[in-house]
Amino acid sequence: RTALEGFCEQHRFRLGGFLFWPIFAGEAITAGIIGVLPRLRYILMTPGILRLLDNDELQAVTAHEMGHVRRMHIPFYLVFFLGYSLLAYAWNDLLLLLLLKQPLLLGWALSPDSNQQTLFSMVYSVPIVVMMVLYFRYVFGYFMRNSERQADLYALELIGHPFTLASSLEKIAIAGGHIHDLPSWHHFGIRQRIQFLLDSYRNPQLRLRHHRKLYAMALVFLAMVAVLATAGFQFKKTPLAQSWQKQVVFSVLERQVADWSNNAELMGMAGSVLLEQGRYAEARSLMQKHLERSPHDPQILNNLAWLYATAPAPYADPAAALELALKSVQEDPEPYALDTLAEAYFVNGRYREALETIQRAIDMKPDNLKYLLEQQKKYSKALQEASGTGASPP
């Protein structure tokens, strides 16, 4: 321990110390490093490796572990895990929507039967597990193997030759049962590691090429994570993704409420979803039933007014749209209601009042300001065209 701590001090490498790592009853032959902050960083060595290697070889192993810190592998591994979390967050909702769009799977998810709920959980877990395996086994595995090789190169450069690290690897291979060519997802084979060390010692250009390759691939990886995460977040905002969400919401409402007339709130929610899906007859029927039960509900007044103002024939009813929109604004003069009232004025040909009303909504500076400004342009254009024809605009 004293010799290894002195070796670290000699090379200005700060750490909390060396710790025994008694995994597999101390018979495992390995070492590792944990921690990011210098005084909370520890190099772990198993009793097996301490018995097997001499002091020079243990210094080479220590230099290898130092390489993980000096080459910033540990922070990169943390970024790698954060990258997976970001991708999962970006795409998980879309995966869930795709599954819930299937009537059979939605039935399992909403079933009171725990067995069916378990079936849904299993189906939902399969793509997540597959993506996790692919991400960590192949993508993370690639970076781990090449990071281990880079740590080997750091030990070579620090000590000045590869021979003690190569001899320690040879001893580990023999002690492990001649595992020189045993494949591993996170390490190159021991024979490959030794050969690359020797080749890099003879040809320093190999080291430079390896460093460049690893850093270039890290940049490609970070760019891909950024692109895929952004794509996931942006796709959630697309009409297609929103239509999936509306479809699932309505399917859930249909299954959860056997008799719409007994639940006015759910009836109104279902009517709104149907309206957004363009199912005008069903939406109108539900909204009218809701309105009979809650004649002063500003939301249902607004939604039914919007249906009458924007739906195609035979569902359009400009006069009813204006009447309902005025009542909605009277109950709740918020931007959403003013927007509907402006549209109702517009479809009734009352363009000046539409402009005045939409301006009231804009003055409140709501989140959908861009949309309201587009509406304002539409009404202004209609007013100008009406004035240009010589007609007397309302």
GIDA-V723618 format. One line per field, one symbol per residue. psi: psi as a letter, one per 30 degrees, with the letter a starting at -180 (. if undefined). burial: b if it has 24 or more other ideal C-beta (glycine too) atoms within 12 Angstrom, else e. A space follows every 10 residues. Layout:
psi = ???
burial = ???
This chain:
psi = eeeeeeeeee ghjklfakkk ihlhggfkjl llkllekefg kkkkkleeee eelleeeeee eeeeeeeeef gheeeeeeee eeeeeeeeee feeeeeeeef fkeeeeeeef kfjfeeeeee eeeefeeeee eeeeeeeeee eeeeefeeee eeeeeeeeef lgeeeeeeee eeeefghhhe gklkffklle eeeeeeeeef eejffeeeee eeeeeeeeee eeeeeeeeee eeeeefflee eeeeeeeeee eeeeffjeje ffjeeeeeee eeeeeffgie eeeeeeeeee eeeifgjeee eeeeeeefff llkgfkieee eeeeeeeeee eihleeeeee eeeeeefggi eeeeeeefee eeffhlehee eeeeeeeeee eeeeeeefff ljk.
burial = eeebeebbee bebebebbbe beeeeeebbb bbbeeeeeee bbbbbbebbb ebbeeebbbb bbbbbbbbbb bebbebbeeb eebbebbbeb bbebbbbebb beeebbebbe eeeeeeeeeb eebbeeeeee eeeebeeebb ebbbbbbbbb bbbbbbbbbe ebebbbbbbb bbbeebeeeb eeeeeebbbb bbbbebbbeb beeeebbeeb beebeeebee beeebeebbe ebeeebeeee beebbbbbbb bbbbeeeeeb eeebebbbbb bbbbbbbebb ebbbebbbbb beeeeebbbb bbbbbbbbbb beeebebbeb bbbbbbbbbe eeeebbbbbb bbbbbbbbeb bbbbbebbbb bbeeeeeeee ebeebbebbb ebbeeeeeee eeee
